[in-house]
Amino acid sequence: MSFAADFKPARVLASPNRGERRSAIDMIVLHYTGMKSGEEALARLTDPTSKVSSHYLVHEDGRVDQLVPEAQRAWHAGLSSWKGITDINSCSIGIEIVNPGHEYGYSDFPDVQIDAVIALCRDIIARRNIPSARVLAHSDIAPARKQDPGEKFPWGRLAAAGIGLWVEPSPIREATTLKPNDRSPQVAELQRALARFGYAADITHLYDQATSEVVTAFQRHFRPARVDGLADRSTVATLQRLLTASSAIA
Ligand SMILES: [Zn+2]
């Protein structure tokens, strides 16, 4: 495999947790490791009994380990869905970013680590022609199960470097338009907009648990100043702007 001049993995380590792809690569999924240390995460991602892996592991000091060749299918996404596709491992490149996560003391991502994520993503996007709307969080594709890489992840900084779809979040005002247990055509409209964007959202007309989880995932990625699962005006307006931006580049 050849890399652009600005990116080179520090180490190439072989994880046994891999297989053959069943579709072409057109997505990047970003994760945090959610373990106490990078070495602990590396051990798990290369342990044959864990059944998990990723293509890359980005350490806090910016070193990047490659664990699975991009041509192969790494086991990072689990039960997931985006735009109706559920075999996310087959179409994506998975990047694990070392961070203790919400369970062990969620911390800011160091600048040098984000610089490395940016260099790696730019390299992959250029080589693989990944559309900007398909650089996603693990929480986007598995909102009921996953929170990573979480609301501290600097998506805006990545976007400034040309990575991912991003609009400035609409300012937060106090009015809540939609909330749990509401049942209305407006709830169905929100669910339709979330599904059109890519989330696995059923059109139930009821602001149910699943709707709260998808709204929470949306906020973690696109409106991180407040992550509460309530579809306030800012959340809905930000989603509308993203839909407009994604249809403009489609
Ligand atoms: Zn993850």
Boltz pocket constraint, residues with backbone or C-beta under 6 A from the ligand:
constraints:
  - pocket:
      binder: B
      contacts: [[A, 30], [A, 31], [A, 32], [A, 76], [A, 138], [A, 146], [A, 148]]
      max_distance: 6.0
